[in-house]
Amino acid sequence: MVNKMIGKKLLAEQYTTIANATEIMNARAVIDEMSYENGCALDYLNKFSVLTKEEAEELYKELIGLNVEKKDAMKIIDILPVDMEDLKAVFYKKDVPENAEDILDAICKLI
């Protein structure tokens, strides 16, 4: 989730993928010296980012086309489940969608 703040006032909030957050943080690193915390966050993002922003966007569009909710699509893109057990972990408070195999097929195309 990306928060846009000025001072202590929250202006906007939206869900995002690790791939998108990595791109945002890398752009900030070029412009400005990062704080220790931001540097640690960037190290984490670089370590766990598997997809490029473009690949994540492509998968997002495909998942939305399969009627996956936006928040769940973001989790799926970040976790990249490869089997039904992993996918069940994403939907731990919900029923797994009937088109779960289609979701897994969409992920397998990119990996």
MARVODO-283921 format. One line per 2 residues: number of its first residue (from 1); for each residue x, y, z of N, C-alpha, C. Coordinates in steps of 0.1 Angstrom, whole numbers, padded with zeros to 4 digits. Layout:
NUM = X,Y,Z,X,Y,Z,X,Y,Z ~ ...;
//
This chain:
1 = 0008,-0011,0000,0000,0000,0000,0009,0012,0000 ~ 0006,0022,-0008,0014,0034,-0009,0006,0045,-0003;
3 = 0012,0052,0006,0006,0064,0013,0013,0076,0008 ~ 0005,0086,0005,0010,0099,0000,0007,0109,0012;
5 = 0018,0114,0018,0016,0123,0029,0024,0136,0028 ~ 0019,0146,0033,0026,0159,0035,0026,0161,0050;
7 = 0037,0162,0056,0038,0163,0070,0031,0151,0077 ~ 0021,0153,0085,0014,0142,0091,0000,0140,0086;
9 = -0003,0146,0075,-0016,0145,0069,-0016,0135,0057 ~ -0024,0125,0058,-0025,0114,0048,-0034,0120,0037;
11 = -0028,0121,0025,-0035,0126,0013,-0042,0115,0005 ~ -0036,0104,0003,-0041,0093,-0005,-0035,0080,-0001;
13 = -0042,0069,-0004,-0037,0056,0000,-0042,0046,-0011 ~ -0033,0038,-0016,-0037,0028,-0026,-0028,0016,-0025;
15 = -0033,0004,-0029,-0025,-0008,-0029,-0016,-0008,-0041 ~ -0004,-0014,-0040,0005,-0015,-0051,0013,-0028,-0049;
17 = 0020,-0031,-0060,0028,-0043,-0060,0042,-0040,-0055 ~ 0049,-0051,-0052,0063,-0049,-0048,0071,-0044,-0060;
19 = 0068,-0048,-0072,0074,-0044,-0084,0073,-0029,-0086 ~ 0061,-0024,-0084,0058,-0009,-0085,0065,-0001,-0074;
21 = 0065,-0007,-0062,0071,0000,-0051,0086,0001,-0053 ~ 0092,-0010,-0059,0106,-0010,-0062,0110,0001,-0072;
23 = 0102,0003,-0082,0104,0013,-0092,0103,0027,-0086 ~ 0093,0029,-0077,0092,0042,-0071,0104,0045,-0062;
25 = 0108,0035,-0054,0119,0037,-0044,0132,0039,-0052 ~ 0134,0032,-0063,0146,0034,-0071,0147,0048,-0077;
27 = 0135,0053,-0081,0135,0066,-0087,0138,0077,-0076 ~ 0133,0074,-0064,0136,0083,-0052,0151,0083,-0049;
29 = 0157,0071,-0050,0171,0070,-0046,0180,0078,-0056 ~ 0176,0079,-0068,0183,0087,-0078,0182,0102,-0075;
31 = 0170,0106,-0071,0168,0120,-0069,0174,0126,-0056 ~ 0173,0118,-0046,0176,0123,-0032,0183,0112,-0024;
33 = 0190,0116,-0014,0197,0107,-0005,0186,0101,0004 ~ 0186,0088,0006,0176,0081,0013,0179,0080,0028;
35 = 0169,0080,0036,0171,0078,0050,0175,0063,0052 ~ 0179,0060,0064,0183,0046,0067,0171,0037,0065;
37 = 0159,0041,0070,0147,0033,0069,0143,0030,0054 ~ 0144,0041,0046,0141,0040,0032,0151,0031,0025;
39 = 0163,0032,0029,0174,0023,0023,0171,0009,0026 ~ 0167,0006,0039,0164,-0008,0042,0152,-0013,0034;
41 = 0142,-0004,0033,0130,-0008,0025,0134,-0011,0011 ~ 0142,-0003,0005,0147,-0005,-0009,0155,-0018,-0010;
43 = 0163,-0021,-0001,0170,-0034,-0001,0161,-0046,0000 ~ 0150,-0045,0008,0140,-0055,0009,0133,-0057,-0004;
45 = 0129,-0045,-0010,0121,-0046,-0023,0130,-0052,-0034 ~ 0142,-0048,-0035,0151,-0054,-0045,0153,-0069,-0043;
47 = 0154,-0073,-0031,0156,-0087,-0028,0144,-0096,-0032 ~ 0132,-0090,-0029,0120,-0099,-0031,0112,-0095,-0044;
49 = 0116,-0086,-0051,0109,-0082,-0063,0113,-0092,-0074 ~ 0103,-0100,-0079,0106,-0110,-0089,0102,-0105,-0103;
51 = 0091,-0098,-0104,0086,-0093,-0117,0090,-0079,-0119 ~ 0091,-0075,-0132,0092,-0061,-0135,0079,-0054,-0134;
53 = 0079,-0041,-0134,0066,-0034,-0133,0057,-0037,-0144 ~ 0063,-0039,-0156,0055,-0042,-0168,0048,-0056,-0167;
55 = 0056,-0065,-0162,0051,-0079,-0160,0040,-0079,-0150 ~ 0042,-0072,-0139,0032,-0071,-0128,0019,-0065,-0134;
57 = 0020,-0054,-0142,0009,-0048,-0147,0001,-0057,-0157 ~ 0009,-0065,-0165,0002,-0074,-0174,-0005,-0085,-0166;
59 = 0001,-0090,-0156,-0006,-0100,-0147,-0018,-0094,-0140 ~ -0016,-0082,-0136,-0028,-0075,-0129,-0040,-0074,-0138;
61 = -0037,-0070,-0150,-0049,-0069,-0160,-0055,-0083,-0163 ~ -0047,-0093,-0163,-0052,-0107,-0165,-0060,-0111,-0153;
63 = -0055,-0109,-0141,-0063,-0113,-0129,-0076,-0105,-0128 ~ -0076,-0092,-0131,-0088,-0084,-0130,-0098,-0090,-0141;
65 = -0093,-0094,-0152,-0101,-0100,-0162,-0107,-0114,-0158 ~ -0101,-0120,-0148,-0106,-0132,-0142,-0115,-0130,-0130;
67 = -0119,-0117,-0128,-0127,-0113,-0117,-0121,-0114,-0103 ~ -0108,-0112,-0102,-0101,-0112,-0089,-0102,-0098,-0084;
69 = -0105,-0096,-0071,-0105,-0083,-0065,-0092,-0077,-0065 ~ -0091,-0063,-0066,-0079,-0056,-0067,-0069,-0059,-0056;
71 = -0073,-0059,-0044,-0065,-0062,-0032,-0059,-0077,-0033 ~ -0067,-0086,-0037,-0063,-0100,-0039,-0053,-0101,-0050;
73 = -0056,-0094,-0061,-0047,-0094,-0073,-0033,-0089,-0069 ~ -0032,-0079,-0061,-0019,-0074,-0056,-0012,-0084,-0048;
75 = -0019,-0091,-0039,-0013,-0101,-0031,-0008,-0113,-0040 ~ -0016,-0117,-0049,-0012,-0128,-0058,0001,-0124,-0066;
77 = 0002,-0112,-0071,0013,-0107,-0079,0026,-0107,-0070 ~ 0024,-0103,-0057,0036,-0103,-0048,0040,-0116,-0044;
79 = 0031,-0125,-0041,0034,-0139,-0036,0037,-0149,-0048 ~ 0031,-0147,-0059,0032,-0156,-0070,0030,-0171,-0067;
81 = 0018,-0174,-0062,0016,-0188,-0058,0018,-0197,-0070 ~ 0024,-0209,-0068,0026,-0218,-0079,0017,-0231,-0078;
83 = 0010,-0232,-0067,0001,-0244,-0066,-0011,-0240,-0058 ~ -0021,-0249,-0057,-0033,-0246,-0050,-0032,-0242,-0035;
85 = -0022,-0249,-0029,-0020,-0246,-0015,-0015,-0232,-0012 ~ -0006,-0227,-0021,-0001,-0213,-0020,-0013,-0203,-0023;
87 = -0021,-0207,-0033,-0032,-0198,-0036,-0042,-0197,-0025 ~ -0045,-0208,-0018,-0054,-0209,-0007,-0049,-0199,0004;
89 = -0036,-0198,0006,-0030,-0189,0016,-0034,-0174,0013 ~ -0035,-0171,0000,-0038,-0157,-0004,-0053,-0155,0000;
91 = -0061,-0165,-0002,-0076,-0164,0001,-0079,-0170,0014 ~ -0071,-0168,0024,-0073,-0176,0037,-0086,-0172,0044;
93 = -0091,-0160,0042,-0104,-0156,0049,-0116,-0157,0039 ~ -0113,-0161,0027,-0124,-0162,0017,-0123,-0176,0011;
95 = -0134,-0178,0003,-0134,-0191,-0005,-0125,-0189,-0017 ~ -0117,-0199,-0021,-0109,-0198,-0033,-0118,-0197,-0045;
97 = -0116,-0188,-0054,-0124,-0187,-0066,-0125,-0200,-0074 ~ -0137,-0201,-0081,-0139,-0213,-0089,-0129,-0214,-0101;
99 = -0124,-0202,-0105,-0114,-0202,-0116,-0100,-0202,-0111 ~ -0097,-0208,-0100,-0084,-0209,-0094,-0073,-0214,-0103;
101 = -0077,-0224,-0111,-0068,-0230,-0121,-0064,-0220,-0131 ~ -0073,-0212,-0136,-0070,-0201,-0145,-0061,-0191,-0139;
103 = -0063,-0188,-0127,-0054,-0179,-0120,-0039,-0184,-0120 ~ -0038,-0197,-0116,-0025,-0203,-0116,-0019,-0204,-0129;
105 = -0027,-0206,-0140,-0022,-0207,-0153,-0016,-0193,-0158 ~ -0023,-0182,-0154,-0019,-0169,-0157,-0005,-0166,-0150;
107 = -0004,-0171,-0138,0009,-0168,-0131,0020,-0177,-0138 ~ 0017,-0189,-0141,0028,-0198,-0147,0033,-0193,-0160;
109 = 0025,-0185,-0168,0029,-0179,-0180,0041,-0170,-0178 ~ 0041,-0163,-0167,0051,-0152,-0165,0063,-0158,-0157;
111 = 0062,-0169,-0151,0073,-0174,-0143,0082,-0182,-0151;
//
